[in-house]
Amino acid sequence: MSLSRFFDIEVKSRKKLSRPFPAQPRCPIAGVPVNCLTMEEASQQIIDALRRRSSAAPFLVMGPNAQLITVAQKDDRLFEALHASALNVPDGISVVLASKILGGKLTSRVPGGELMEILCRDSARYGLRVFFLGGLPEAAALASRQLQRRYPALSIAGTYCPPLGFERDSMECAHIRQLITEAAPDLLFVALGAPKQEIWMHENCSTLPIGAAMSVGAAFDTQCGLRRRAPRWTHRLGLEWLYRLIHEPRRLWRRYLIGNPHFVYLVMRQRFLYGRIAGRDSTLSFTSFGQKHGSLPSSLKPACDPLTIESQT
């Protein structure tokens, strides 16, 4: 198949993404909607949507955490990607704690790596095909083999690790699209790092023959042992971020030591300026959050629901 058909991937030519899930509570944090779902609810909804899909457009699954919400305040492409996602699961404990401060209904985090493994288990059960894109060199192939040993019926449609800086190489971008098009997986796991993976999904997946795409961060690397997985006790105590910072300070210091305090500022500003969320949680945009996001772009407004703000008096 010629690569030429894969070069025209301008945003203006994107098809509309699918939203196959019923209306459900969402907690808005600094203008980013986060679905109020548990791990079991998220996995069940994703699998059900994949099993009943016919020729519908693909849908996206993303995991907003403190870093993504903070970066989205100044990154238009990321902000739009998070609003285009059909399901935004609470990936970090910071998002769950922010929800409690704001009066939202998030009860537990839904880590992307854990959700990926559950989806692989259920994909094996229902005959769904998966594709692994990204990660450290060889991580996608190693992770897929490890998951296939754990779930022998899992069907791997393909794996690929793009080189660093691939997004600036039109030939490489076309090659990635060709690989995925030929594989036509039901579920595409994207591990390109945040926010690159979310932006790539938003700008590419609507025209790919897939059922859904999900951002998974470093899940391939931890799944195959190339990066250390934080112990379970750190998850229970909400200290996974500290464990990761200690083991990868050069890569993560800016995210946690600068990004996290800014996230706290955004949450507290929302709390004191706008009060607690009352009634059915939904998408919210604030004119004071981010210099570049005075309000949602008009193209995004149909994805938003009205919100009632509880009086502070």
Summary of the structure (lengths in Angstrom):
residues: 313
radius of gyration: 18.9
end to end distance: 64.9
largest distance: 64.9
contacts: 1040
relative contact order: 0.18
helix: 48%
strand: 12%
